[in-house]
């Protein structure tokens, strides 16, 4: 598989300071939610979480010089109870069979180990932006816990941005029944302004990098009130019992 996607992401990262400022905040939040110990980053992409934590193995579905290994989230190449954390940023909504990933994560994590996810959130405002101004689809009718084999030859960049919201906002009790030994420790809406104004990994941005930090401070204060209406991101922390 070609590395052109990852090279393109890394190039945009290097040329776009507003992106580094915004995702630097995401990385710090995720790193702070991890337990000490061996951490697997799935979908490492441009490979920057390693700058914040020791013992990080950065992986992706395709190889790149800055990554440690190639791995499919639905079939992880690790022994039972060999990891302390599994971290995914904008990856879960690309996984065709999330149930298979969580089964693999449960197997690979030590007791007390954590899955840390930061994903798109579908709220009344954000869903309009994701549906009409974002290239990835939103299918709120999908079954995120469907127990079916992966589709042969599926493009790993295919996505459904609704998956995290369906799992952890619409029906978290269904996830709890499916995985009673995976406890949902955090389920937090965030990112009100900076993310949509930044343009993400596209080349444009409406705001300069200098405004990202003040906006993030404002978002933190307003998120408890406005998050359910307009949050663009969901931070989830799950712990292996």
C-alpha positions as CSV (number, residue, x, y, z in Angstrom):
1,X,0.0,0.0,0.0
2,X,1.3,3.4,-0.9
3,X,2.5,5.9,1.8
4,X,1.2,8.9,-0.2
5,X,-1.6,9.6,2.3
6,X,0.7,9.7,5.3
7,X,3.3,11.8,3.4
8,X,0.6,14.3,2.5
9,X,-0.6,14.5,6.1
10,X,2.9,15.0,7.4
11,X,3.6,17.7,4.8
12,X,0.4,19.6,5.8
13,X,1.4,19.2,9.5
14,X,4.8,20.7,8.8
15,X,3.5,23.6,6.8
16,X,0.4,24.5,9.0
17,X,1.2,25.9,12.5
18,X,-2.5,26.2,13.4
19,X,-2.8,22.5,12.9
20,X,0.2,21.7,15.1
21,X,-1.2,24.0,17.9
22,X,-4.7,22.4,17.8
23,X,-3.5,18.8,17.5
24,X,-0.8,19.4,20.1
25,X,-3.7,20.1,22.5
26,X,-5.4,16.9,21.5
27,X,-2.2,14.9,22.0
28,X,-1.6,16.4,25.4
29,X,-5.1,15.5,26.5
30,X,-4.8,12.0,25.3
31,X,-1.3,11.5,26.8
32,X,-2.6,12.8,30.2
33,X,-5.4,10.2,30.1
34,X,-3.0,7.2,29.7
35,X,-1.6,5.0,32.4
36,X,2.2,4.7,32.8
37,X,3.7,2.0,30.6
38,X,3.8,0.5,27.1
39,X,1.5,2.4,24.7
40,X,0.3,1.5,21.3
41,X,-0.8,4.3,19.0
42,X,-3.0,3.0,16.2
43,X,-3.3,5.2,13.1
44,X,-0.2,7.1,14.1
45,X,-0.3,9.0,10.8
46,X,2.2,11.8,11.1
47,X,3.6,10.2,14.2
48,X,3.7,12.9,16.8
49,X,2.4,11.3,20.0
50,X,5.8,9.8,20.6
51,X,7.1,13.3,21.3
52,X,5.0,13.5,24.5
53,X,5.3,9.9,25.9
54,X,8.0,7.4,26.4
55,X,7.3,3.7,25.5
56,X,5.0,4.6,22.6
57,X,4.8,2.2,19.6
58,X,3.4,4.2,16.7
59,X,1.6,2.1,14.1
60,X,-0.6,2.6,11.0
61,X,-2.3,0.5,8.4
62,X,0.5,1.3,5.9
63,X,4.3,1.8,6.5
64,X,6.2,5.0,6.9
65,X,9.8,5.7,8.0
66,X,8.8,7.4,11.2
67,X,6.4,4.6,12.3
68,X,7.4,1.5,14.4
69,X,5.1,-1.1,12.8
70,X,2.2,-1.8,10.4
71,X,-0.9,-3.0,12.2
72,X,-4.6,-3.6,11.6
73,X,-6.7,-2.5,14.5
74,X,-9.0,-5.5,13.9
75,X,-6.1,-8.0,14.3
76,X,-3.3,-6.6,16.6
77,X,0.1,-8.3,16.5
78,X,0.6,-8.3,20.3
79,X,0.5,-10.9,23.0
80,X,-2.3,-11.1,25.6
81,X,-2.1,-8.6,28.4
82,X,1.0,-6.9,26.9
83,X,-0.1,-3.3,26.6
84,X,-0.9,-0.6,29.1
85,X,-2.6,1.8,26.7
86,X,-4.0,1.9,23.2
87,X,-4.5,5.3,21.8
88,X,-6.4,6.3,18.6
89,X,-6.9,9.8,17.2
90,X,-9.4,10.0,14.4
91,X,-9.1,6.3,13.8
92,X,-12.2,4.5,15.3
93,X,-14.6,6.0,12.7
94,X,-12.4,4.4,9.9
95,X,-12.6,0.9,11.4
96,X,-15.1,-1.2,9.6
97,X,-15.9,-3.5,12.5
98,X,-15.3,-1.7,15.8
99,X,-16.5,-4.8,17.7
100,X,-13.4,-6.6,16.4
101,X,-11.1,-3.8,17.5
102,X,-12.5,-3.7,21.0
103,X,-12.2,-7.5,21.3
104,X,-8.6,-7.2,20.3
105,X,-8.0,-4.3,22.6
106,X,-9.5,-6.2,25.5
107,X,-7.2,-9.1,24.8
108,X,-4.0,-7.0,24.5
109,X,-4.5,-4.7,27.5
110,X,-3.3,-5.5,31.0
111,X,-5.9,-5.1,33.8
112,X,-6.2,-1.4,34.4
113,X,-5.0,-0.6,30.9
114,X,-6.8,2.0,28.9
115,X,-8.1,2.7,25.5
116,X,-8.0,6.5,24.8
117,X,-10.0,7.8,21.8
118,X,-10.5,11.3,20.4
119,X,-13.0,11.3,17.5
120,X,-15.6,13.3,15.7
121,X,-18.8,14.1,17.8
122,X,-22.2,14.5,16.2
123,X,-24.1,17.3,17.8
124,X,-26.9,19.5,16.4
125,X,-24.4,21.9,14.9
126,X,-21.4,19.7,14.1
127,X,-23.4,17.1,12.3
128,X,-24.4,19.7,9.7
129,X,-20.8,20.7,9.1
130,X,-19.6,17.0,9.0
131,X,-22.4,16.1,6.6
132,X,-22.2,19.0,4.2
133,X,-18.7,20.4,4.5
134,X,-16.5,17.3,5.2
135,X,-15.5,14.6,2.7
136,X,-16.2,11.7,5.0
137,X,-19.8,10.4,5.3
138,X,-22.1,10.4,8.3
139,X,-24.5,7.4,8.6
140,X,-26.5,7.6,11.9
141,X,-28.3,4.3,10.9
142,X,-25.2,2.1,11.0
143,X,-24.7,-0.6,13.6
144,X,-21.3,0.1,15.1
145,X,-21.3,-3.3,16.9
146,X,-22.2,-5.5,13.9
147,X,-20.6,-8.9,14.3
148,X,-19.5,-9.5,10.7
149,X,-16.2,-10.3,9.0
150,X,-14.3,-7.4,7.5
151,X,-14.9,-6.7,3.8
152,X,-12.1,-8.0,1.6
153,X,-10.3,-5.2,-0.3
154,X,-12.0,-2.4,1.6
155,X,-10.2,1.0,1.5
156,X,-8.9,1.6,5.0
157,X,-9.6,5.3,4.6
158,X,-13.4,4.6,4.2
159,X,-15.2,6.0,7.1
160,X,-18.4,6.7,9.0
161,X,-18.0,9.7,11.3
162,X,-21.1,8.8,13.3
163,X,-19.5,5.6,14.8
164,X,-18.1,7.2,18.0
165,X,-21.3,9.1,18.7
166,X,-23.4,6.0,18.1
167,X,-21.2,4.0,20.5
168,X,-20.7,6.4,23.3
169,X,-23.4,9.1,23.2
170,X,-26.5,7.4,21.7
171,X,-26.3,4.0,23.3
172,X,-23.3,3.6,25.8
173,X,-25.3,1.0,27.6
174,X,-25.2,-1.3,24.6
175,X,-21.4,-1.0,24.6
176,X,-21.4,-1.8,28.3
177,X,-23.4,-5.0,27.7
178,X,-21.2,-6.1,24.8
179,X,-18.0,-5.5,26.8
180,X,-18.7,-5.7,30.5
181,X,-14.9,-5.8,31.3
182,X,-14.3,-2.5,29.5
183,X,-15.4,0.3,31.8
184,X,-16.2,3.8,30.3
185,X,-14.3,6.2,32.5
186,X,-14.6,9.4,30.5
187,X,-17.0,10.5,27.8
188,X,-16.4,14.2,27.2
189,X,-17.5,16.6,24.5
190,X,-15.0,19.2,23.5
191,X,-13.8,21.5,20.6
192,X,-16.4,24.2,19.9
193,X,-14.6,26.8,17.7
194,X,-10.9,26.1,17.0
195,X,-11.3,22.8,15.1
196,X,-13.9,23.9,12.5
197,X,-12.1,27.2,12.0
198,X,-8.8,25.5,11.6
199,X,-9.7,23.5,8.5
200,X,-8.1,20.4,10.0
201,X,-5.8,18.6,7.6
202,X,-7.0,20.7,4.7
203,X,-4.7,23.5,3.5
204,X,-6.9,26.4,4.6
205,X,-7.5,28.0,8.0
206,X,-9.7,30.8,9.1
207,X,-7.8,31.5,12.3
208,X,-4.0,32.1,12.9
209,X,-2.1,29.8,15.2
210,X,-1.8,32.5,17.8
211,X,-5.6,32.4,18.4
212,X,-5.7,28.6,19.0
213,X,-4.7,28.7,22.7
214,X,-7.1,31.5,23.7
215,X,-9.9,29.8,21.9
216,X,-9.1,26.5,23.7
217,X,-9.3,28.2,27.0
218,X,-12.6,29.7,26.1
219,X,-13.9,26.3,24.9
220,X,-12.9,24.6,28.1
221,X,-15.0,27.1,30.1
222,X,-18.0,26.9,27.7
223,X,-18.0,23.1,26.9
224,X,-20.2,22.0,29.8
225,X,-22.9,24.4,28.6
226,X,-22.5,24.4,24.8
227,X,-20.9,21.0,24.2
228,X,-24.2,19.1,23.8
229,X,-25.3,21.6,21.1
230,X,-22.1,22.3,19.1
231,X,-19.1,20.2,20.2
232,X,-17.1,18.8,17.3
233,X,-15.0,16.3,19.2
234,X,-15.5,13.4,21.7
235,X,-12.8,12.3,24.1
236,X,-13.4,8.8,25.4
237,X,-11.4,6.8,28.0
238,X,-12.1,3.1,28.5
239,X,-10.4,1.0,31.2
240,X,-9.9,-2.8,31.2
241,X,-11.3,-4.1,34.5
